[in-house]
Amino acid sequence: MTQALAAFDDHGLVLATDSRATRFTDGAHREFFSVDKLFPLGEAAAILSGGAGVSVLLTQALRRAIGQRRGLDDLEDIAEFALEFLSRGYAQYLRQHGPEPEGFRRIYFILAGYLNHYPPPGYKIFLLGSEENEPLKVMPVTNLVVMPRNLGMEMRLVKALGANAPLAELLAMSKEFLEKQAAAKEEVGPPYAYATITPAGYRLVDA
């Protein structure tokens, strides 16, 4: 189970995620391993995937497809393209492999980015998701998303974003949150990935 978040205020946009993934070996034995879940999409956009393991493979395929399309740099256009592309890929995966095990049927993708012609401060977040192997859909979000949801962290982010907290503070909050989640849930674990998006573009950072 991925634990992830994205949030923005006037200072920029922060993305954070763990890297732990789960697979089942013979005899239904569960083992954990690490995968990258956060990737840039062009100069000032990114995608973060979570839930079922196929989300990472679909994300990688989406990156390649976007890289082959010229002029696809507006996040709304990317989100529209991603919804169709990922939905088709997820449906094909389910046809070939059948439904995921109980408890592993959630899949989601967080798309986030900046363009100077967006209304100030210029950032947007899109959440594409499915809860029970259903078709992907766009889920409403504001200037923050925490997946899976965590009301305590959401309230902390609401307060910090309302105070227009600097990126360093948002990154520190994200780090503290992920480490606490890892201590409480074996499905969440390091290494953690953090990135920012500002008018200068996407940047992977150490928090």
C-alpha positions in Angstrom: 0.0 0.0 0.0 1.5 3.3 -1.1 1.2 6.3 1.2 1.4 9.5 -0.8 0.5 13.2 -0.8 0.5 16.3 -2.9 -0.2 19.8 -1.9 0.5 23.4 -3.0 0.3 27.0 -1.9 1.8 30.2 -3.3 5.4 28.9 -2.7 5.0 25.8 -4.9 3.8 22.3 -5.0 5.1 19.3 -2.9 4.9 15.6 -3.7 5.9 12.8 -1.3 5.6 9.0 -1.3 7.1 5.9 0.2 8.5 3.2 -2.1 7.4 -0.1 -0.5 5.5 -2.6 -2.7 4.1 -6.0 -2.0 4.1 -9.3 -3.9 2.9 -12.8 -3.1 5.1 -15.8 -3.6 4.1 -19.5 -3.6 1.9 -20.4 -0.7 0.6 -16.8 -0.5 3.7 -15.7 1.4 3.9 -11.9 1.3 7.2 -10.1 0.8 8.1 -6.5 0.4 10.4 -4.7 -2.1 11.0 -1.2 -3.3 9.9 0.5 -6.5 10.0 4.1 -7.8 6.5 5.6 -7.7 7.2 9.3 -8.5 8.2 10.4 -12.0 8.4 13.7 -13.8 6.2 14.4 -16.8 8.0 17.1 -18.7 9.6 20.1 -17.1 6.9 21.2 -14.7 4.6 18.2 -14.1 4.8 14.9 -12.3 2.8 11.7 -11.7 2.7 9.6 -8.5 1.1 6.2 -8.6 -0.2 4.0 -5.8 -2.4 1.0 -4.9 -2.1 -2.2 -7.0 1.4 -2.9 -8.3 0.3 -2.6 -12.0 0.1 1.2 -11.3 3.9 1.5 -11.7 3.9 -0.3 -15.0 1.1 1.8 -16.3 2.8 4.9 -15.2 6.0 4.0 -17.0 4.0 3.2 -20.2 2.2 6.6 -19.9 5.5 8.4 -19.6 6.7 6.8 -22.8 3.5 7.6 -24.6 3.5 11.3 -23.5 7.2 11.5 -24.5 6.2 10.6 -28.0 3.5 13.2 -28.3 4.6 16.7 -29.1 2.9 19.7 -27.5 1.3 17.8 -24.6 2.4 20.0 -21.8 -0.8 21.5 -20.3 -1.8 19.4 -17.2 -5.4 19.4 -18.2 -4.6 17.9 -21.5 -2.2 15.4 -19.9 -4.9 14.4 -17.4 -7.4 13.8 -20.2 -4.9 11.8 -22.2 -3.8 9.9 -19.0 -7.4 9.0 -18.0 -8.0 7.3 -21.4 -4.6 5.7 -21.7 -4.5 4.4 -18.1 -8.1 3.2 -18.2 -7.4 1.2 -21.4 -4.2 -0.3 -19.9 -5.9 -1.2 -16.6 -8.8 -2.8 -18.3 -6.5 -4.9 -20.5 -4.5 -5.9 -17.4 -7.7 -7.1 -15.6 -8.8 -9.0 -18.7 -5.5 -10.8 -18.8 -4.9 -11.4 -15.1 -8.3 -11.2 -13.4 -9.1 -9.2 -10.3 -6.5 -8.4 -7.7 -6.7 -10.1 -4.3 -9.0 -8.6 -1.7 -7.4 -5.6 -0.2 -5.3 -4.8 -3.3 -8.0 -3.6 -5.6 -7.4 0.1 -5.2 -5.4 2.0 -7.8 -4.7 5.7 -8.2 -2.6 8.2 -9.9 -1.8 11.8 -8.7 -1.0 14.2 -11.5 0.4 17.6 -10.5 2.0 20.5 -12.3 2.4 24.2 -13.0 1.7 26.4 -16.0 2.0 30.2 -15.9 -1.4 30.7 -17.6 -3.3 28.9 -14.9 -5.0 31.1 -12.3 -2.6 32.1 -9.5 -0.7 30.5 -8.0 -0.5 28.4 -11.2 -0.7 24.8 -9.9 -3.2 22.0 -10.3 -3.7 18.5 -8.9 -5.7 15.7 -10.6 -6.5 12.4 -8.9 -7.5 9.5 -11.1 -8.6 6.4 -9.2 -10.5 3.2 -8.9 -11.5 1.5 -5.6 -12.7 -2.0 -6.6 -11.2 -2.8 -10.0 -13.8 -0.4 -11.5 -13.0 1.9 -14.4 -10.7 4.8 -13.5 -12.4 8.1 -12.9 -11.4 11.7 -12.0 -11.9 12.3 -8.3 -12.4 15.8 -7.0 -9.5 17.4 -5.1 -8.6 20.9 -4.0 -5.0 22.0 -3.4 -4.1 18.9 -1.5 -4.6 15.1 -1.6 -3.5 12.4 0.8 -3.8 8.8 -0.4 -4.9 6.7 1.3 -6.8 9.4 3.1 -5.6 10.5 6.6 -7.8 13.1 8.2 -5.2 14.1 10.7 -2.6 14.9 8.0 -5.2 16.5 5.8 -6.1 18.9 8.6 -2.5 19.7 9.2 -2.0 20.5 5.6 -5.1 22.6 5.4 -3.7 24.8 8.3 -0.2 25.0 6.8 -1.5 25.8 3.3 -3.9 28.4 4.7 -0.9 30.1 6.3 1.0 29.9 3.0 3.8 27.8 4.5 7.1 27.7 2.8 8.1 24.5 0.8 10.7 23.5 3.5 7.9 23.4 6.1 5.7 21.3 3.8 8.5 18.9 3.1 9.3 18.5 6.8 5.7 17.8 7.5 5.6 15.2 4.7 8.7 13.5 6.0 7.4 13.3 9.5 4.1 11.9 8.2 5.6 9.2 6.0 7.9 8.0 8.8 5.0 7.8 11.3 3.0 5.8 8.7 5.9 3.5 8.2 6.2 2.9 11.9 2.5 2.0 12.1 2.0 0.0 8.9 4.3 -2.6 7.5 3.0 -1.9 4.0 4.6 1.6 4.1 8.4 1.9 4.1 11.5 3.7 2.9 13.2 4.9 0.9 11.0 7.9 0.5 10.8 10.2 -2.5 10.1 14.0 -2.3 9.8 16.5 -5.1 8.8 20.1 -5.6 7.3 21.9 -8.6 7.7 25.6 -8.9 7.8 28.0 -11.9 11.4 26.8 -12.3 10.2 23.3 -12.9 10.2 19.8 -11.3 12.9 19.0 -8.8 13.6 15.8 -6.8 14.7 16.8 -3.3 16.1 15.4 -0.1 13.8 16.2 2.8 
